[in-house]
């Protein structure tokens, strides 16, 4: 049996790990790579393996860097089952359709420019229809319930505490009389995050494929993040400004809404309008409501006592679906909070809100998540004073703040604890989903606590297990 690292290897996005066993191929995740646009298109279009030869997929969760290239996999010949939890199945369907729509829109925009230059049109990576076609292959599996994706592999999902329905994947492998327990962490969450349960740690595994996104740092606690959010909103409102928050549609938006709901109910921030301006985030929020058993016990208790009977709905909160509603927000007077996608401020309605608000010093742009290199979010985070939005240059006069305590990824101490949970049995650890500096820092931390045989596999490398 062997394992190929074909995505999220020595980088963060594009999770794809291919297990070959008993003459079958099992793909762990099938995400989109995100980075420079020309490189992104090439890498996402061309798989380093034959999609038609893959027998099954196991999906750890629905974030687009883990699920977003499934339609392209199916388009190129994959016909097997895609195993996921019920919320992941629901969310992945929504998100890949939305991604397909974006692929089509981006191709149409670029083709107008190419036509003027006499160039051949380009094809979208995949379409919304391709995504809908791929979604028919998604099948639901419960936490801690065994299933057999390919012969010789018994799989189980365990709550990863990262987003709704996210999972670590335990694989019990058998080939030619040899048995091995392999754990794929997916993205590892944190304790005490809003809405979610704490992550389940691996037990008695031999091989661990583990994320390392924040392997070089600790996060502020969720309580510190809550306090920072309260302070930023209060001081921005005091100077008559707006809080503009680029936020991922899955997880981050709902966590922010839950915190703001609590603050307003407790009288901790002024009663001002809050807008979630992202059709995708609105659809995702509906999924949270449809799967309450995947929410934490604390959240379910809050819902029972809340006067609105909801975690993600209150009287000052508006979900804006139409373009007209979105434009109307920027014509409003007075302070507001606007949460909008995309999370890295690269596409979507957030660009219009940034364009309209970034040159006003009363306003705050609040960064609440990891930003990939070369994205607008990363440039704002790094303090650029002039940025381009829709090809036009804007002066960054708004205050730019960052809250890292809201991260849904474990920080270094939690990652070390996760690895140590199986220290007695672990034979090999492969670090993925991380840039070189955090991965190497995590390797050093593991060595200090006696965890050896930790490696950082190169892209498209294949190892024997």
C-alpha positions in Angstrom: 0.0 0.0 0.0 1.2 3.5 -0.7 0.1 7.1 -0.2 0.5 10.0 -2.7 0.4 13.6 -1.6 -1.1 15.4 -4.5 -2.5 18.6 -2.9 -1.9 20.6 0.2 1.6 19.3 0.1 4.1 22.0 1.2 1.2 24.5 0.8 -2.1 25.1 2.5 -4.8 24.6 -0.1 -5.9 21.9 -2.6 -6.1 19.0 -0.2 -5.7 15.7 -2.2 -4.1 12.5 -0.8 -4.4 9.2 -2.7 -4.2 5.9 -0.9 -3.5 2.8 -3.1 -4.4 -0.5 -1.5 -5.4 -4.0 -2.7 -5.4 -2.7 -6.3 -7.9 0.1 -5.4 -7.5 3.8 -5.1 -9.1 5.9 -2.3 -8.8 9.7 -2.5 -8.9 11.7 0.7 -10.4 15.1 -0.2 -10.4 16.8 -3.5 -9.9 20.5 -2.9 -9.2 23.5 -5.1 -5.7 25.0 -5.0 -5.8 28.8 -4.3 -3.0 31.2 -5.3 -1.9 33.1 -8.3 -4.7 32.9 -10.8 -2.8 31.5 -13.8 -1.1 28.8 -11.7 -4.4 28.1 -9.9 -6.2 27.3 -13.2 -3.4 25.0 -14.5 -3.0 23.1 -11.2 -6.7 22.6 -10.6 -7.4 21.5 -14.2 -4.7 18.8 -14.4 -4.8 16.0 -11.9 -1.5 14.1 -11.3 -3.5 10.9 -11.4 -6.2 9.4 -13.6 -9.6 10.5 -12.1 -11.3 7.5 -13.8 -9.0 5.1 -11.9 -10.1 6.4 -8.5 -12.6 4.1 -6.8 -13.9 6.3 -4.0 -13.4 9.6 -2.2 -13.6 10.4 1.5 -14.4 14.1 2.2 -13.2 15.5 5.5 -15.3 18.6 5.3 -16.9 21.1 2.8 -14.4 24.0 2.7 -13.6 24.7 -0.9 -9.9 23.8 -0.5 -11.0 20.3 0.5 -14.1 19.8 -1.7 -14.0 22.3 -4.5 -12.4 20.2 -7.3 -14.9 17.3 -7.0 -16.9 18.4 -10.0 -13.7 18.5 -12.1 -12.8 15.0 -10.8 -16.2 13.7 -11.9 -16.0 15.6 -15.2 -12.8 13.8 -16.0 -14.2 10.3 -15.3 -14.6 9.6 -11.6 -17.7 7.5 -11.0 -17.4 6.2 -7.5 -19.0 7.2 -4.2 -18.0 10.3 -2.2 -18.4 9.6 1.5 -19.1 12.5 3.9 -21.1 13.4 7.0 -24.7 14.7 6.4 -23.8 18.4 6.9 -20.7 18.1 4.7 -22.8 16.5 2.0 -25.3 19.4 2.2 -22.6 22.1 2.4 -20.4 20.6 -0.4 -23.4 20.5 -2.8 -24.1 24.2 -2.1 -20.4 25.3 -2.2 -19.4 23.5 -5.4 -22.4 24.8 -7.2 -21.5 28.3 -6.1 -17.9 27.7 -7.2 -19.1 26.4 -10.6 -21.1 29.6 -11.0 -18.0 31.7 -10.2 -15.9 29.6 -12.6 -18.4 30.3 -15.4 -18.6 34.1 -14.6 -14.8 34.4 -14.4 -14.4 32.6 -17.8 -17.1 34.8 -19.4 -15.3 38.0 -18.1 -11.9 36.8 -19.3 -13.3 35.7 -22.7 -14.6 39.2 -23.4 -11.0 40.5 -23.0 -9.6 37.7 -25.0 -12.0 38.2 -27.8 -10.9 41.9 -28.1 -7.3 40.6 -28.5 -8.3 37.9 -31.0 -7.4 35.1 -28.6 -9.2 31.8 -28.3 -11.8 31.5 -25.4 -11.0 29.6 -22.3 -13.3 27.0 -20.7 -14.4 27.3 -17.1 -12.7 24.7 -14.8 -16.2 23.4 -14.3 -19.8 24.7 -14.3 -22.6 24.8 -11.8 -24.2 22.0 -13.8 -21.1 19.9 -13.4 -21.2 20.5 -9.7 -24.9 19.4 -9.5 -24.0 16.3 -11.5 -21.1 15.5 -9.1 -23.3 16.0 -6.0 -25.3 12.9 -6.9 -22.3 10.8 -5.9 -22.2 12.1 -2.3 -23.3 9.6 0.3 -23.8 10.3 4.1 -22.0 8.5 6.9 -22.5 9.2 10.6 -19.7 9.9 13.2 -18.2 6.8 14.6 -20.1 4.5 12.2 -17.9 2.1 10.2 -18.1 2.0 6.4 -16.1 0.3 3.7 -15.1 2.7 0.8 -12.9 0.1 -0.9 -11.9 -3.5 -0.1 -9.5 -3.7 2.8 -10.4 -0.3 4.3 -12.8 0.2 7.2 -13.4 4.0 7.7 -14.9 6.0 10.5 -15.5 9.7 10.9 -14.8 11.6 14.1 -15.8 15.2 14.9 -12.9 17.5 14.0 -14.5 20.6 15.5 -13.5 22.7 12.6 -16.8 23.5 10.8 -20.2 22.0 10.9 -19.9 18.3 10.0 -16.1 18.4 9.7 -14.3 15.1 10.4 -11.1 13.4 11.1 -10.9 10.1 9.2 -9.8 6.9 10.7 -8.8 4.2 8.2 -8.2 0.6 9.4 -6.2 -0.9 6.5 -5.6 -4.6 5.7 -3.5 -5.8 2.8 -1.9 -9.2 2.4 -2.5 -10.0 6.1 -0.9 -6.7 7.3 -3.0 -4.3 9.3 -2.4 -0.6 9.8 -4.4 2.2 11.5 -4.2 5.5 9.6 -5.7 8.8 10.7 -6.3 11.7 8.3 -6.9 14.7 10.5 -8.6 16.9 7.9 -8.6 20.4 9.4 -8.3 20.3 13.2 -10.6 22.6 15.2 -10.2 24.1 18.6 -11.8 23.8 22.0 -14.6 26.3 22.9 -15.2 27.6 19.4 -18.7 29.2 18.9 -21.4 26.7 17.7 -19.1 23.7 17.5 -18.1 20.7 19.6 -14.5 20.2 20.6 -12.3 18.0 18.2 -11.9 14.3 18.9 -8.2 13.2 19.1 -6.8 10.1 17.4 -6.3 7.0 19.5 -3.7 4.2 18.9 -3.0 5.0 15.2 0.1 3.9 13.4 0.2 6.6 10.7 -1.1 10.2 11.0 -1.6 12.6 8.1 -2.0 15.9 9.9 -2.6 19.5 9.1 0.1 22.1 10.1 -1.4 25.4 9.1 -0.6 27.2 12.4 2.3 25.0 13.5 4.4 28.0 14.4 2.0 29.9 16.6 -0.6 30.0 19.3 -4.0 31.7 18.9 -5.6 34.0 21.3 -8.4 32.2 23.1 -12.0 32.3 21.8 -12.8 34.5 24.8 -10.0 36.9 23.9 -11.4 37.0 20.3 -14.9 37.7 21.7 -13.5 40.6 23.8 -11.4 42.0 20.8 -14.5 41.9 18.5 -16.5 43.7 21.2 -13.8 46.4 21.5 -13.3 46.9 17.8 -17.1 47.2 17.1 -17.6 49.6 20.0 -14.7 52.0 19.1 -15.7 52.0 15.3 -19.3 52.8 16.2 -18.1 55.6 18.5 -16.4 57.4 15.7 -19.4 56.9 13.4 -17.8 54.2 11.2 -18.6 50.9 9.7 -17.1 47.5 10.4 -16.4 45.6 7.2 -15.6 41.9 7.7 -14.5 39.6 4.8 -15.6 36.2 6.1 -15.7 32.6 4.8 -19.3 31.6 4.1 -18.9 28.4 6.0 -18.1 28.6 9.7 -16.6 32.0 10.1 -19.7 33.9 9.1 -21.9 31.9 11.5 -19.4 32.2 14.4 -19.3 35.9 14.0 -23.1 36.2 13.9 -23.4 34.1 17.0 -20.9 36.3 18.9 -22.6 39.5 17.7 -26.0 38.0 18.7 -24.7 37.4 22.2 -23.1 40.8 22.5 -26.3 42.6 21.5 -28.5 40.5 23.8 -26.1 41.3 26.7 -25.9 45.0 25.9 -22.1 44.8 25.3 -22.2 46.6 21.9 -24.5 49.3 20.5 -27.7 48.2 18.8 -26.7 48.7 15.2 -27.7 46.9 12.0 -25.8 43.7 11.1 -25.8 42.5 7.5 -24.8 39.1 6.2 -24.3 40.0 2.5 -23.5 36.7 0.9 -26.0 34.5 -0.8 -23.7 31.5 -0.2 -23.4 32.3 3.5 -27.2 32.6 3.7 -27.6 29.2 2.2 -24.9 27.8 4.5 -26.7 29.3 7.5 -29.8 27.4 6.5 -27.7 24.2 6.7 -26.6 25.0 10.2 -30.3 25.3 11.2 -31.2 22.0 9.5 -28.5 20.0 11.4 -28.8 21.1 15.1 -27.5 17.8 16.4 -24.1 18.7 15.0 -24.0 21.9 17.1 -22.4 22.1 20.6 -24.4 21.5 23.7 -23.7 25.1 24.7 -25.2 26.4 21.5 -28.3 24.2 21.9 -28.8 25.6 25.4 -28.5 29.2 24.1 -31.2 28.5 21.5 -33.5 27.2 24.2 -33.2 30.4 26.3 -32.9 33.0 23.5 -35.9 35.2 23.0 -35.7 34.7 19.2 -35.3 30.9 19.6 -32.3 30.9 17.3 -28.5 31.1 17.4 -28.2 32.8 14.0 -31.1 35.1 13.9 -32.1 38.3 15.8 -34.0 41.5 15.2 -31.0 43.6 14.0 -29.7 41.0 11.7 -30.5 41.0 8.0 -29.5 38.5 5.4 -29.3 40.1 2.0 -29.9 38.0 -1.1 -30.4 40.4 -4.0 -27.8 42.7 -5.6 -30.2 45.6 -5.0 -30.3 44.9 -1.2 -26.5 44.7 -1.2 -26.1 48.0 -2.9 -28.6 49.6 -0.6 -26.3 48.9 2.4 -23.7 51.3 1.1 -26.3 54.0 0.8 -27.3 53.8 4.4 -26.3 56.4 7.0 -24.6 55.6 10.2 -22.7 52.7 11.6 -23.3 49.2 10.4 -21.6 45.8 10.5 -21.2 44.1 7.1 -20.1 40.5 7.0 -19.5 39.4 3.4 -17.7 36.8 1.3 -15.2 35.9 0.0 -13.1 35.3 3.1 -9.8 36.2 1.4 -11.4 39.3 -0.2 -10.7 38.0 -3.7 -14.1 37.7 -5.2 -17.8 38.4 -4.4 -19.7 41.2 -2.8 -17.0 42.0 -0.2 -15.0 43.8 -3.0 -17.9 46.3 -3.5 -18.1 47.0 0.2 -14.3 47.5 0.5 -14.3 49.7 -2.6 -17.0 51.9 -1.0 -15.5 52.0 2.5 -11.8 51.5 2.5 -10.9 55.2 2.0 -12.9 56.4 5.0 -10.8 56.6 8.2 -13.8 56.2 10.4 -14.3 52.6 9.2 -12.6 49.4 10.2 -11.7 46.4 7.9 -11.6 43.4 10.2 -9.6 40.4 9.2 -10.6 37.3 11.1 -9.0 34.4 9.2 -5.9 33.1 7.4 -5.2 34.8 4.1 -3.4 33.1 1.2 -0.4 34.8 -0.4 -1.1 37.3 -3.1 -4.8 37.8 -2.1 -6.3 41.2 -1.3 -6.9 40.0 2.3 -3.2 39.2 2.7 -2.1 42.6 1.3 -4.4 44.4 3.7 -3.1 42.3 6.6 0.5 43.1 5.6 -0.3 46.8 5.8 -0.3 47.8 2.1 -1.4 51.5 1.9 -2.7 51.2 -1.7 -4.6 48.3 -3.1 -6.3 47.5 -6.4 -10.0 46.6 -6.4 -11.6 45.8 -9.8 -8.5 47.2 -11.4 -8.7 50.6 -9.7 -6.3 51.8 -7.0 -7.6 52.8 -3.6 -5.9 54.4 -0.6 -6.2 52.3 2.5 -7.4 54.9 5.1 -9.7 52.6 7.1 -8.3 51.0 10.1 -7.3 47.4 9.4 -7.6 45.1 12.4 -6.9 41.4 12.8 -8.4 38.9 15.3 -6.7 35.6 15.2 -8.6 34.0 18.1 -11.5 33.2 15.8 -9.5 30.8 13.7 -11.2 27.4 13.3 -7.7 25.8 13.0 -5.8 24.5 16.0 -2.7 26.4 17.0 0.7 24.9 17.8 -0.1 23.7 21.3 -3.3 22.0 20.2 -1.5 20.4 17.2 1.2 19.0 19.5 -1.5 17.6 21.8 -3.3 16.0 18.8 -0.1 14.3 17.7 0.8 13.2 21.2 -2.6 11.5 21.6 -1.2 8.5 19.7 2.5 8.8 20.7 2.8 5.3 22.0 1.7 3.7 18.7 2.7 6.3 16.0 5.3 5.1 13.5 5.0 8.0 11.0 3.6 11.5 10.9 3.1 13.4 7.6 2.5 17.1 7.9 0.3 18.6 5.2 -1.9 21.7 4.8 0.8 24.1 5.9 3.5 26.4 4.6 7.2 25.5 5.3 7.8 27.7 8.3 4.9 26.5 10.4 5.4 22.9 9.3 9.1 23.0 10.3 8.3 24.7 13.6 5.9 21.9 14.4 8.4 19.2 13.5 10.8 20.8 16.0 8.1 20.9 18.7 7.3 17.2 18.0 11.0 16.3 18.4 11.2 18.1 21.7 8.5 15.9 23.1 9.9 12.7 21.7 7.8 12.3 18.6 10.1 11.1 15.8 9.6 10.1 12.2 7.7 13.3 11.3 8.1 14.5 7.7 6.8 17.2 5.4 6.2 15.4 2.0 6.9 17.1 -1.3 4.1 17.7 -3.8 3.2 14.6 -5.7 5.6 12.4 -3.7 4.5 8.8 -3.0 5.5 6.9 0.1 5.2 3.2 0.9 3.2 2.5 4.1 
